[in-house]
């Protein structure tokens, strides 16, 4: 197990993995009970929360091999903060996307120089890919197994980007890190959702003291409120004109899938901003396979500002959705807009103008046809 590297080195490189879990258990730091956040750890965690697009070369060489415990503790602190923090939901969404993006980019870079046996172990044990075979220096994965896992985690991987031969994926030193990086991001979202689910609808009743110290610094990394778009109110709901990101989330829910927590938050906040009644938003969530009306109603009411802090949340920007890997298009779907509600307003305006032009042309045709 672990090829030529020891468990501590592998835990430092991939702290969310089974190697990381083993080191965490040995150190007895699962819940960070009584932990004191020092300046070095604060700097380490802030770096991961502050970058939308981490530099691959920088993250590759950031592993602390001398003190592997620093890596697993930094992972636990970051993940724990997303569970315990009382920052607004949109702020935690952005921070979580940055953290998971940072870890997944580093995973992809580190795996480029990793032994194939370690890559295959990571894919099978931590990313739930069954029947992974290491063969002639390459990793072989059954296409059916990959599609089942990809469907379950809503992976953004496109099969056209992957080498397929006789119903199997043949992953080499270039494609395996790409696959693992994408699956890492999905897996981290899944881990967070499991932790949030265990903490209950209202979140943990108590939280460690180190969260307060970290929150004071992390809050400087996110805006207090998203840009005011103006004219927020009841807009006609024309699903065909929703931005691609919201269409994608709707499509996933309609198929009975389970979009990640961040995706659900973004959709509910988007619906609130365009004036959709709470009942309409709840109905969209009702087709997911994990739907529970009381839990969904609670979260939607919170986003609509009816309970909790009574803050009505705004949907995240396009840049934040891209960092969270919830944007299905390259670049921006509209170069003049950087927010999904703005995109929707532009699309809606085009649709209305198009209908007006069509109506005008119809009237002109009718007038011409009826002239004596």
For each residue, the residues with C-beta under 8 A, 3 or more apart:
1: 121
2: 5 6 7 10 19 118 121
3: 114 115 117 118
4: 115
5: 2 9 10 13 115 118
6: 2 9 10
7: 2 10 11 19 22 23
8: 11 12 23 68
9: 5 6 12 13 65 68
10: 2 5 6 7 13 14 17 19 118
11: 7 8 14 15 17 19 20 22 23 24 68 71 72
12: 8 9 15 63 64 65 68 70 71 72
13: 5 9 10 63 71 110
14: 10 11 17 19 20 107 110 122 126
15: 11 12 20 71 72 74 75 76 103
16: 20 75 103 126 184 187 188 191
17: 10 11 14 20 21 122 125 126
18: 21 22 125 126
19: 2 7 10 11 14 22 23
20: 11 14 15 16 17 23 24 71 72 75
21: 17 18 24 25
22: 7 11 18 19 25 26
23: 7 8 11 19 20 26 27 68 69 72
24: 11 20 21 27 29 30 72 76
25: 21 22 28 30
26: 22 23
27: 23 24 69 72
28: 25
29: 24 32 35 69 72 73 76
30: 24 25 76
31: 208
32: 29 35 73 76 77 80 208 210
33: 208
34:
35: 29 32 73 77 208 210
36: 210
37: 41 42 77 210 213 214
38: 41 42
39: 42 43
40: 43 44 70
41: 37 38 44 45 70 73 74 77
42: 37 38 39 45 46 213 214 217
43: 39 40 46 47
44: 40 41 47 48 70 74
45: 41 42 48 49 74 77 78 81 214
46: 42 43 49 50 217 218 221
47: 43 44 50 51 62 102
48: 44 45 51 74 78 98 99 102 103
49: 45 46 78 95 98 99 218 221
50: 46 47 98 221
51: 47 48 54 98 101 102
52: 98 101 319 323
53: 101 323
54: 51 58 59 101 102 105 106
55: 58 59
56: 59 60 105 106 108 109
57: 60 61 109
58: 54 55 61 62
59: 54 55 56 62 102 105 106 109
60: 56 57 63 106 109 110
61: 57 58
62: 47 58 59 106
63: 12 13 60 71 106 110
64: 12 67 68 70 71
65: 9 12 68
66:
67: 64 70 71
68: 8 9 11 12 23 64 65 71 72
69: 23 27 29 72 73
70: 12 40 41 44 64 67 73 74
71: 11 12 13 15 20 63 64 67 68 74 75
72: 11 12 15 20 23 24 27 29 68 69 75 76
73: 29 32 35 41 69 70 76 77
74: 15 41 44 45 48 70 71 77 78
75: 15 16 20 71 72 78 79 103
76: 15 24 29 30 32 72 73 79 80
77: 32 35 37 41 45 73 74 80 81 210 214
78: 45 48 49 74 75 81 82 99
79: 75 76 82 83 99 188 191 192 195
80: 32 76 77 83 84 208 211
81: 45 77 78 84 85 95 211 214 215 218
82: 78 79 85 92 95 96 99 192
83: 79 80 192 195 196 199 203 204
84: 80 81 203 204 207 208 211
85: 81 82 92 211 214 215 218
86: 215
87: 91 92 95 215 218 219 222
88: 91 92 309 311 313
89: 92 93 265 302 303 313
90: 93 94 222 226 265 269 313 314 315 316
91: 87 88 94 95 219 222
92: 82 85 87 88 89 95 96
93: 89 90 96 97 262 265 266 316 320 324
94: 90 91 97 98 222 316 320 323 324
95: 49 81 82 87 91 92 98 99 218 221 222
96: 82 92 93 99 100 189 192 262 324
97: 93 94 100 101 262 320 323 324 325
98: 48 49 50 51 52 94 95 101 102 323
99: 48 49 78 79 82 95 96 102 103 188
100: 96 97 103 104 184 185 188 189
101: 51 52 53 54 97 98 104 105 185 323 324 325
102: 47 48 51 54 59 98 99 105 106
103: 15 16 48 75 99 100 106 107 184 185 188
104: 100 101 107 108 181 182 184 185 188
105: 54 56 59 101 102 108 109 181
106: 54 56 59 60 62 63 102 103 109 110
107: 14 103 104 110 111 177 180 181 184
108: 56 104 105 111 112 177 178 180 181 184
109: 56 57 59 60 105 106 112 177
110: 13 14 60 63 106 107 113 114
111: 107 108 114 118 119 122 176 177 180 181
112: 108 109 173 174 177
113: 110
114: 3 110 111 118 119
115: 3 4 5 118 119
116: 119 120 134 137 138 139 173 176
117: 3 120 121 134
118: 2 3 5 10 111 114 115 121 122
119: 111 114 115 116 122 123 139 171 176 177 180
120: 116 117 123 124 132 133 134 139
121: 1 2 117 118 124 125
122: 14 17 111 118 119 125 126 127 180
123: 119 120 126 127 129 132 139 141 176 179 180 183
124: 120 121 127 128 129 130 131 132
125: 17 18 121 122
126: 14 16 17 18 122 123 187
127: 122 123 124 149 180 183 184 187
128: 124 149 152 153
129: 123 124 132 141 145 146 149 183
130: 124 142 145
131: 124 141 142 145
132: 120 123 124 129 139 140 141
133: 120 139 140 141
134: 116 117 120 138 139 140
135: 138 139 140
136:
137: 116 172
138: 116 134 135 170 171 172
139: 116 119 120 123 132 133 134 135 170 171 172 176
140: 132 133 134 135 168 169 170 171
141: 123 129 131 132 133 145 146 168 169 171
142: 130 131 145 146 167 168 169
143: 146 147 164 167 168 169
144: 147 148 167
145: 129 130 131 141 142 148 149
146: 129 141 142 143 149 150 169
147: 143 144 150 151
148: 144 145 151 152
149: 127 128 129 145 146 152 153 155 183
150: 146 147 153 154 155 157
151: 147 148 154 257
152: 128 148 149
153: 128 149 150 183 186 187 190
154: 150 151 186 252 257 258 259 260
155: 149 150 182 183 186
156: 182 325 328
157: 150 161 162 178 179 182 183
158: 161 162
159: 162 164
160:
161: 157 158 175 178
162: 157 158 159 169 171 175 179
163: 169 170 171 172 175
164: 143 159 167 168 169 170
165: 168 170
166:
167: 142 143 144 164
168: 140 141 142 143 164 165
169: 140 141 142 143 146 162 163 164 175 179
170: 138 139 140 163 164 165
171: 119 138 139 140 141 162 163 175 176 179
172: 137 138 139 163 175 176
173: 112 116 176 177
174: 112 177 178
175: 161 162 163 169 171 172 178 179
176: 111 116 119 123 139 171 172 173 179 180
177: 107 108 109 111 112 119 173 174 180 181
178: 108 157 161 174 175 181 182
179: 123 157 162 169 171 175 176 182 183
180: 107 108 111 119 122 123 127 176 177 183 184
181: 104 105 107 108 111 177 178 184 185
182: 104 155 156 157 178 179 185 186
183: 123 127 129 149 153 155 157 179 180 186 187
184: 16 100 103 104 107 108 127 180 181 187 188
185: 100 101 103 104 181 182 188 189 325
186: 153 154 155 182 183 189 190 260
187: 16 126 127 153 183 184 190 191
188: 16 79 99 100 103 104 184 185 191 192
189: 96 100 185 186 192 193 260 261 262
190: 153 186 187 193 194 260
191: 16 79 187 188 194 195
192: 79 82 83 96 188 189 195 196 261
193: 189 190 196 197 260 261
194: 190 191 197 198
195: 79 83 191 192 198 199
196: 83 192 193 199 203 261
197: 193 194
198: 194 195
199: 83 195 196 203 204
200: 203 204
201: 295 298 299
202: 205
203: 83 84 196 199 200
204: 83 84 199 200 207
205: 202
206:
207: 84 204 211
208: 31 32 33 35 80 84 211
209: 212 213
210: 32 35 36 37 77 213 214
211: 80 81 84 85 207 208 214 215
212: 209 215 216
213: 37 42 209 210 216 217
214: 37 42 45 77 81 85 210 211 217 218
215: 81 85 86 87 211 212 218 219
216: 212 213 219
217: 42 46 213 214 220 221
218: 46 49 81 85 87 95 214 215 221 222
219: 87 91 215 216 222
220: 217
221: 46 49 50 95 217 218
222: 87 90 91 94 95 218 219
223: 226
224:
225: 228 314
226: 90 223 314 315 316 317 339
227: 317 339
228: 225 232
229: 232 273 314 339 341 342 345
230:
231: 345
232: 228 229 273 275 341
233: 275
234: 274 275
235: 274 275 344 345 348
236: 348
237: 274 275 276 280
238: 241 242 348 351
239: 242 247 250
240: 351
241: 238 344 347 348 351
242: 238 239 246 247 250 270 340 344 347
243: 246 247 333 334 340 343 344 347
244: 247 248 327 328 329 333
245: 248 249 266 318 321 326 327 328 340
246: 242 243 249 250 266 267 270 340 344
247: 239 242 243 244 250 251
248: 244 245 251 252 326 328
249: 245 246 252 253 259 263 264 266 267 326
250: 239 242 246 247 253 254 267 284
251: 247 248 254 255
252: 154 248 249 255 257 258 259 263
253: 249 250 256 257 259 267 284 285 287 288
254: 250 251 287
255: 251 252 287
256: 253 287 288 289
257: 151 154 252 253 288 289
258: 154 252 288 289 290
259: 154 249 252 253 263 264 267 288
260: 154 186 189 190 193 263 264
261: 189 192 193 196 264 265
262: 93 96 97 189 265 266 324 326
263: 249 252 259 260 266 267 324 326
264: 249 259 260 261 267 268 285 299
265: 89 90 93 261 262 268 269 299 303 313
266: 93 245 246 249 262 263 269 270 315 316 321 324 326 340
267: 246 249 250 253 259 263 264 270 271 281 284
268: 264 265 271 272 281 285 299 300 303 304
269: 90 265 266 272 273 303 313 314 315 316
270: 242 246 266 267 273 274 315 340 341 344
271: 267 268 274 276 280 281 284
272: 268 269 275 276 281 303 304 312 313 315
273: 229 232 269 270 314 315 341
274: 234 235 237 270 271 341 344
275: 232 233 234 235 237 272
276: 237 271 272 280 281
277: 280 281
278: 281 282 300 301 304 306
279: 282 283
280: 237 271 276 277 283 284
281: 267 268 271 272 276 277 278 284 285 300
282: 278 279 285 286 293 296 297 300
283: 279 280 286
284: 250 253 267 271 280 281 287
285: 253 264 268 281 282 288 291 296 300
286: 282 283 291 293 296
287: 253 254 255 256 284 291
288: 253 256 257 258 259 285 291
289: 256 257 258
290: 258
291: 285 286 287 288 296
292: 295 296
293: 282 286 296 297
294: 297 298
295: 201 292 298 299
296: 282 285 286 291 292 293 299 300
297: 282 293 294 300 301
298: 201 294 295 301 302 307
299: 201 264 265 268 295 296 302 303
300: 268 278 281 282 285 296 297 303 304
301: 278 297 298 304 306 307
302: 89 298 299 305 306 307 308
303: 89 265 268 269 272 299 300 312 313
304: 268 272 278 300 301 312
305: 302 309 310 311 312 313
306: 278 301 302 310
307: 298 301 302 310
308: 302 311
309: 88 305
310: 305 306 307
311: 88 305 308
312: 272 303 304 305
313: 88 89 90 265 269 272 303 305
314: 90 225 226 229 269 273 341
315: 90 226 266 269 270 272 273 339 340 341
316: 90 93 94 226 266 269 320 321 324
317: 226 227 320 321 338 339
318: 245 321 322 327 332 337 338 339 340 343
319: 52 322 323 338
320: 93 94 97 316 317 323 324
321: 245 266 316 317 318 324 326 327 340
322: 318 319 325 326 327
323: 52 53 94 97 98 101 319 320
324: 93 94 96 97 101 262 263 266 316 320 321
325: 97 101 156 185 322
326: 245 248 249 262 263 266 321 322
327: 244 245 318 321 322
328: 156 244 245 248
329: 244 332 333
330:
331: 335
332: 318 329 335 337 338
333: 243 244 329 337 343
334: 243 337 342 343 346 347
335: 331 332
336: 342 346
337: 318 332 333 334 342 343 346
338: 317 318 319 332 342
339: 226 227 229 315 317 318 342 343
340: 242 243 245 246 266 270 315 318 321 343 344
341: 229 232 270 273 274 314 315 344 345
342: 229 334 336 337 338 339 345 346
343: 243 318 333 334 337 339 340 346 347
344: 235 241 242 243 246 270 274 340 341 347 348
345: 229 231 235 341 342 348 349
346: 334 336 337 342 343 349 350
347: 241 242 243 334 343 344 350 351
348: 235 236 238 241 344 345 351 352
349: 345 346 352 353
350: 346 347 353 354
351: 238 240 241 347 348 354 355
352: 348 349 355 356
353: 349 350 356 357
354: 350 351 357 358
355: 351 352 358 359
356: 352 353 359 360
357: 353 354 360 361
358: 354 355 361 362
359: 355 356 362 363
360: 356 357 363 364
361: 357 358 364 365
362: 358 359 365 366
363: 359 360 366 367
364: 360 361 367 368
365: 361 362 368 369
366: 362 363 369 370
367: 363 364 370 371
368: 364 365 371
369: 365 366
370: 366 367
371: 367 368
372:
